[in-house]
Amino acid sequence: MAQSLSRVIIHVVFGTKHRAPVLDATIRPALHAYLAAVARNLNCVCYSVGGVSDHVHLAIGLSRTITLAKLVEVLKTSSSKWLKTQSKEMASFSWQGGYAVFSVNPLGLETLRRYIDKQESHHRKKNFQEEYHEILEKYEVEFDERYLWD
């Protein structure tokens, strides 16, 4: 085969350190745009970015030239550095140590985009920890609760 092709869609989730609710409504739109730009600069397609005060979700078409771990590392590192420059209150910002990434069937992309776009209304009913447990169960991911949060 002369050409290398791929269509890998992923759902990425990561939260603030200790789930601190520091991503207020004034910073979130700029943060989401920044994260989308970082993904695009890595030759990935960013279909959607959303979240609430303590976490973000991204729907990304993974480039065939980058690993999952490298993508998330760059997303978290660069956005953390950027957030620290936005205000005195954000000067000590950090993301949690871990993250979650799930593969998504291309036929389910629109469902994922709607889910991400409705994060604010979704979180009026449940917190991040409850949502995260549901996502892990949905994708049948085994985990140890002792190491899930930092």
N, C-alpha and C positions, 0 to 999 in steps of 0.2 A: 504494500500500500504506500503510495507516494505522499499522501497528505495525512497529517495527524489531526483528528477531530475529537471533540468531546462536548457533552452537554451534561454537566454536573451541577445541580442546583442544591444549595445548602441553606439551612436555617441555623443561624448563629445567635446564641444568647449569652450575654454576660452582664454581671451586675457591679454595682459600686461596692467598694470595700465595706464590709459589715452591713451591707444593704442600706447604707446611709442615704436618706432621701434628699440628695443635694442637687439633682438635675431638675431645677424648677422649670416652669412653663416658659420662662423668658429665654433660657439657654438651649432648651431641647431642639427647636427648629434648626438653629445654627449647628448644633452638635450632629444632628441627623444628616444635614447637608455635608458636613465635614467628613463623617464616616463614609457616606456615599462617594465622595470625591477620592478618599483614600482607596476604596475598593476599585474604583475606575482607574486610578493611577497604577494599580497592580494588574491591570488588564482584565479585571473581573467585571461582570455586569451586576450592578446593584439595582435590584427590582424594587426594594422597599426597605425603609428604616423606620423604626418606631420604638416607643417605649414610654416609660413613666419616670418618676423621680429617682428610682433606684436600679433600673436596668434598661438594656436595649435589646432589640431583636433586629436581625437583618436577614433579608432574603437575597442571596447572592448566587450568581452564575459563576462558578469557580473557573478561573483561567487554567488551561492545561499546563501552564508553566510555573505554577506556585503550589506549595503544599498547604494543607489546611492550617497546620501549626504556624507556618510563616505568615499566612494571611491574618490570622487572629492576633498574632504577636504585633504585627505592624498596625492593625486597627486599634488595638488597645494602647500600645506605646505612644503612637503619634497623637491619638485623641486625648490621652492623659496629659501629654505635654501641652497640647493646645488649650485644654480646659484650664490648666494652671495659669495661663496668661490672660484669662478672661475677666477675673476679678480677684480681689484680695481674699474673698471667702473661698475661692476655688484653689488657692495657692498650694494646699496640701492634698489635693484630690488624688485618688487612686482607684483603679478598678479592683475587683476581687482577683485572687490569684488564678482561679480556674475559669472555665467556659464550657459551653455545650455546643456541639455541632451535629446536625442531623441531615441526612440525605432526604431529598424531596423529589417525588415523581414529578416530571414536568407537567403532567396533567393536574397536579395539585397546587401548582404555583399560584393561581388566582385565589384559591382558598387561603393559602398562606399569606398572600398580600393583604387580603381583607382582615385576617386575624391580626396582623401587625398594625394595620391602619386603625384598628379599633381598640388599641391597647388602653387608652384612657378610660373608655366606658367599661371595658373588661375588668379593669382594676378597681372599679367602684364596688365590685362584688367579692373579689379575692385578692390576697396579697401575692407578692412575688414568690414566696416560698410555696404557697399552695399551687400556684400556676406551674412552677418549676417541677414539683412532684408530678403533677398531671402530665406535663410534657414528657418527662422521663418514663412514666408508665406507658403513655401512648406509643413511644418509640421503643418500648421494651428494653430500656437501659437499666442494667443492674448498677446499684450504687450503695455506698456505705454512708449513712447519715452523718457519721462522725467526721467525715472529710468533705462533706458537701458544701459547707459554709465556712467563710473566714471573716 
